[in-house]
Amino acid sequence: MLIVMNHTATQADVDAIAEVVKEMGFRAEPIPGSERTAIGVLGNQGYVDDTKILDMSGVQRVIHVSKPYKLVSRDFHPEDTIVNVAGVKVGQGCRPVVVGGPCAVESEEQIIKTALFVRSCGADMLRGGAFKPRTGPHSFQGLREEGLKLLAKAGQESGLPIVTEVMSPDNVGLVAEYADLLQVGARNMQNFDLLRELGRIRKPVLLKRGMSATVEEFLAAAEYILAEGNDQVILCERGIRTFETATRNTLDLSVVPLIKEMSHLPILVDPSHATGKRSLVAPMAKAALVSGADGVLVEVHPEPEKALSDGPQSLTFAGFEQLMRDISKLTEFLGYR
């Protein structure tokens, strides 16, 4: 439920309503606006009788929100959220960001070389996996804490914020010591204990859409993080599983403008995991920006043919350099400076 106040409502009116909501057994979440304040009612499992609230001073109207996500919804938060990742701003109106780097951290030489290169091309953040959830248990699983240390060193030398995945609630504190943006992979989108733990920290979170998740399930997963107090969440479309087998996944670019209608959170696109093919990454990265994405994540490796993870979808240095030139022209065309 959303309680919309008159523009003449006083702080005393807002406080009185919050007290009544608390007496009803729910939580009141004031949402200040440029013209008027609204109050979100959280914790209800069904319809809430609004008779008493409607008669209170300062109330203009009450909107019953039936969605399983409220804090994520534009009904509760009409203004766009800008997420700040160690000084890099992500969101509507900001220049689209590019996150580049290898799928996995393999060695100090590999990650530092890649970090310095993507930075020289204009990338905004460095990606790299230290903990790798793989389909098969015999595949490379990542360097774990050693990988985090190497990422941190690469970030320091390049000056780029670090993006890396966290797989378990137990590892949130450890990963947060090194990373600037904590990623939830597609396989963990509905790991609710992990999402709650990420909601309790004060670091930005990158939430990837599950491979079979609906848009409603995607946004409901983000709600778990916001409900614990962390509103610095970036969504990420990385392709969904369909009947098509020509690509690794099916990239759903329609979800970008759709989510911007439904939610205030920024959204990035990962064309590397979506397509699984190096030749398709650059075209789909550019298409993602045209669709309104707030940025893209691209896998880059100095020697993709020798990569321990996702080599076929990783751009070469030359390929990434060309993509960044194209993105520079594209963002200028789209009106960014």
C-alpha positions in Angstrom: 0.0 0.0 0.0 1.2 3.5 -0.8 -0.2 6.5 1.1 0.1 9.7 -1.0 0.2 12.9 1.1 -1.1 16.4 0.2 1.6 18.9 -0.6 0.4 20.8 2.5 1.0 17.8 4.8 3.2 18.5 7.8 5.9 16.3 9.3 3.5 15.8 12.2 0.9 14.4 9.8 3.5 12.0 8.4 4.6 10.9 11.9 1.0 10.3 12.9 0.4 8.0 10.0 3.6 6.2 10.5 2.5 5.5 14.1 -0.9 4.2 13.0 0.8 1.9 10.4 3.1 0.6 13.2 0.1 -0.1 15.4 -1.4 -2.1 12.5 1.6 -4.4 12.6 3.3 -3.0 9.5 6.3 -0.9 8.7 6.0 2.7 7.3 8.6 3.8 4.8 8.4 7.6 4.1 9.3 8.5 0.5 10.1 12.2 0.1 9.4 13.7 -3.3 10.0 17.0 -4.9 6.4 18.1 -4.5 4.9 15.8 -1.9 5.7 12.9 0.4 4.4 9.4 0.1 4.5 6.6 2.7 5.0 3.0 1.7 3.4 0.4 3.9 5.5 -2.8 4.1 5.1 -6.2 5.7 1.5 -6.9 4.7 0.7 -10.2 3.0 -2.6 -9.1 1.5 -5.2 -6.4 1.4 -4.9 -3.7 4.1 -8.0 -1.9 5.4 -7.3 1.8 4.7 -10.5 3.2 6.3 -8.7 4.8 9.3 -5.8 6.1 7.2 -8.1 7.8 4.6 -9.6 10.0 7.3 -6.3 11.2 8.7 -4.9 14.7 8.2 -2.8 15.3 5.2 -3.8 12.2 3.2 -4.6 12.7 -0.4 -5.2 9.1 -1.5 -4.2 5.5 -0.9 -2.9 3.2 -3.6 -3.0 -0.5 -3.1 0.1 -2.1 -4.6 -0.4 -5.8 -5.3 3.1 -6.5 -6.7 5.5 -8.8 -4.7 8.1 -6.0 -5.0 7.4 -2.5 -3.6 10.6 -0.8 -2.8 11.9 -1.7 -6.3 8.8 -0.4 -7.9 8.3 3.1 -9.4 5.0 3.2 -7.5 7.0 3.6 -4.3 10.0 5.3 -5.8 9.2 7.4 -9.0 12.6 9.0 -9.3 15.5 7.1 -10.8 18.1 5.7 -8.5 21.8 6.5 -9.2 24.2 3.9 -7.9 27.7 5.2 -6.9 30.4 2.5 -7.4 33.6 4.0 -5.9 32.9 7.3 -7.7 31.5 5.8 -10.9 27.8 6.7 -11.2 25.4 4.3 -12.8 21.8 5.2 -13.8 19.5 7.2 -15.9 21.0 10.4 -17.2 24.6 9.2 -16.5 26.9 8.3 -19.3 26.6 4.5 -19.9 29.4 2.6 -18.2 31.6 -0.2 -19.6 32.7 -3.0 -17.3 35.6 -5.0 -18.9 37.8 -7.8 -17.8 38.3 -11.6 -17.9 35.7 -14.1 -16.8 38.1 -15.4 -14.2 41.3 -14.2 -12.5 44.0 -16.7 -13.6 47.3 -15.0 -12.6 48.7 -11.7 -11.5 50.1 -11.0 -15.0 46.9 -11.8 -16.7 44.6 -9.6 -14.5 46.9 -6.6 -14.3 47.7 -6.6 -18.0 43.9 -6.7 -18.8 43.1 -4.1 -16.2 45.6 -1.6 -17.6 44.5 -2.3 -21.1 40.8 -1.9 -20.6 41.4 1.3 -18.6 43.5 2.7 -21.5 40.6 2.1 -23.8 38.2 4.0 -21.5 36.5 1.2 -19.4 34.9 2.4 -16.2 35.2 -0.8 -14.1 37.2 -4.0 -14.0 35.4 -7.3 -13.8 36.9 -10.7 -12.9 35.8 -13.8 -11.1 37.6 -15.1 -8.0 34.8 -17.5 -7.0 33.5 -19.3 -10.1 30.2 -21.2 -10.1 30.7 -23.7 -12.9 28.2 -26.2 -14.4 30.7 -29.1 -13.9 32.6 -29.7 -10.7 35.8 -30.5 -12.5 36.0 -27.1 -14.3 38.2 -24.3 -13.0 36.5 -22.9 -9.9 38.6 -19.8 -9.4 41.5 -18.7 -7.2 39.1 -17.6 -4.4 40.7 -15.3 -1.8 44.0 -15.2 -3.8 42.0 -14.1 -6.8 40.4 -11.3 -4.7 43.9 -10.1 -3.7 45.0 -10.0 -7.3 41.9 -8.2 -8.3 42.5 -5.6 -5.7 46.1 -5.1 -6.8 44.9 -4.8 -10.5 42.3 -2.2 -9.3 44.9 -0.2 -7.5 47.3 -0.2 -10.4 44.6 0.7 -13.0 42.5 3.0 -10.8 39.4 1.0 -11.7 36.6 -0.1 -9.3 36.4 -3.8 -8.9 33.4 -6.0 -9.8 33.4 -9.6 -8.7 30.9 -12.4 -7.8 30.0 -13.5 -4.3 28.4 -17.0 -4.1 27.7 -17.6 -0.4 26.3 -15.6 2.5 29.4 -16.7 4.4 31.7 -15.0 1.9 30.0 -11.6 1.7 32.2 -10.0 4.3 35.4 -11.3 2.7 34.4 -10.3 -0.8 33.3 -6.9 0.4 36.8 -6.2 1.8 38.2 -6.3 -1.8 35.3 -5.5 -4.2 33.6 -2.2 -4.9 30.6 -3.8 -6.6 29.4 -7.3 -5.4 27.9 -9.4 -8.2 25.1 -12.0 -7.7 25.3 -14.5 -10.6 22.4 -15.9 -12.5 22.5 -19.2 -10.6 22.2 -17.3 -7.3 19.5 -14.8 -8.2 17.0 -16.6 -5.9 19.6 -17.5 -3.1 17.5 -15.5 -0.6 19.9 -15.9 2.3 22.7 -14.4 0.1 20.4 -11.6 -1.0 19.4 -10.7 2.6 23.1 -10.7 3.6 23.9 -8.3 0.8 21.1 -6.1 1.9 22.8 -5.7 5.3 26.0 -4.3 3.9 26.6 -0.8 2.5 28.2 -1.7 -0.8 26.6 -1.7 -4.2 25.2 -4.9 -5.6 25.0 -6.1 -9.2 22.1 -8.6 -9.5 22.0 -10.8 -12.6 18.8 -12.2 -14.0 18.3 -15.9 -13.5 18.5 -18.0 -16.7 14.8 -18.9 -16.4 13.5 -16.0 -14.3 10.5 -13.9 -15.2 10.7 -10.1 -14.9 8.6 -10.3 -11.8 10.9 -12.8 -10.2 13.9 -10.7 -11.1 12.5 -7.6 -9.5 11.3 -9.6 -6.5 14.8 -10.8 -6.0 16.1 -7.2 -5.9 13.4 -6.5 -3.3 15.1 -8.8 -0.9 18.2 -6.6 -1.0 16.3 -3.3 -0.7 14.1 -4.7 2.1 17.2 -5.1 4.3 18.2 -1.5 3.8 20.6 -1.5 0.8 19.1 0.5 -2.1 22.4 0.6 -4.1 21.4 -2.2 -6.5 22.1 -2.5 -10.3 20.2 -5.0 -12.3 21.8 -7.0 -15.1 20.2 -8.8 -18.1 22.5 -11.7 -19.2 20.2 -13.7 -21.4 17.6 -16.3 -20.6 17.2 -20.0 -21.5 14.9 -20.7 -24.4 14.4 -23.4 -27.0 17.1 -21.7 -29.2 20.5 -23.4 -29.1 22.4 -21.3 -31.7 23.6 -19.0 -28.9 24.4 -19.7 -25.3 21.3 -17.9 -24.1 18.7 -15.6 -25.7 19.4 -12.0 -25.0 16.1 -10.3 -24.0 16.8 -6.6 -24.8 13.1 -5.8 -24.5 13.5 -6.2 -20.7 15.7 -3.0 -20.6 12.9 -0.4 -21.4 10.4 -2.6 -19.7 12.3 -2.6 -16.4 12.8 1.1 -16.7 9.1 1.5 -16.8 8.5 -0.8 -13.8 11.5 0.1 -11.6 13.8 3.0 -10.6 16.9 0.8 -10.5 19.6 1.0 -13.2 20.1 -1.9 -15.5 23.2 -3.2 -17.4 23.5 -5.8 -20.1 26.0 -8.7 -20.3 26.3 -9.6 -24.0 29.2 -12.0 -23.4 27.2 -14.5 -21.3 24.0 -13.9 -23.3 25.5 -14.9 -26.7 28.5 -17.0 -25.8 30.1 -16.0 -29.2 32.8 -13.5 -29.6 31.5 -12.3 -32.9 28.1 -11.4 -31.4 29.3 -9.5 -28.3 30.1 -6.1 -29.9 26.9 -5.9 -32.0 24.7 -6.8 -29.0 26.6 -4.5 -26.7 25.8 -1.6 -29.0 22.2 -2.7 -29.3 21.9 -2.8 -25.6 23.0 0.8 -25.3 20.5 1.8 -28.0 17.8 0.0 -26.0 18.5 2.3 -23.1 20.8 0.2 -20.9 22.9 2.1 -18.4 26.0 0.2 -19.4 27.4 -3.2 -20.5 29.7 -5.9 -19.1 32.1 -7.4 -21.5 34.6 -10.2 -21.1 38.1 -9.4 -22.3 41.1 -11.7 -22.2 44.7 -11.2 -23.5 44.7 -14.7 -25.0 41.1 -16.0 -25.2 42.2 -19.3 -26.7 44.1 -20.0 -23.5 41.4 -18.8 -21.1 40.5 -21.1 -18.3 36.9 -20.0 -18.5 34.6 -18.7 -21.3 37.4 -18.1 -23.9 35.0 -18.4 -26.9 33.0 -15.4 -25.7 35.9 -13.2 -24.6 37.0 -10.3 -26.8 40.6 -10.0 -27.8 42.3 -6.8 -26.9 41.9 -5.6 -30.5 38.2 -6.4 -30.4 37.6 -4.5 -27.2 39.5 -1.5 -28.5 37.3 -1.4 -31.6 34.2 -1.8 -29.5 35.2 1.1 -27.3 35.7 3.3 -30.3 32.3 2.4 -31.6 30.7 3.0 -28.2 32.3 6.4 -28.0 30.7 7.4 -31.3 27.4 5.8 -30.2 27.1 7.5 -26.9 27.8 10.8 -28.5 25.0 10.1 -31.0 22.7 9.3 -28.1 23.4 12.7 -26.5 25.9 11.8 -23.8 29.1 13.8 -23.3 
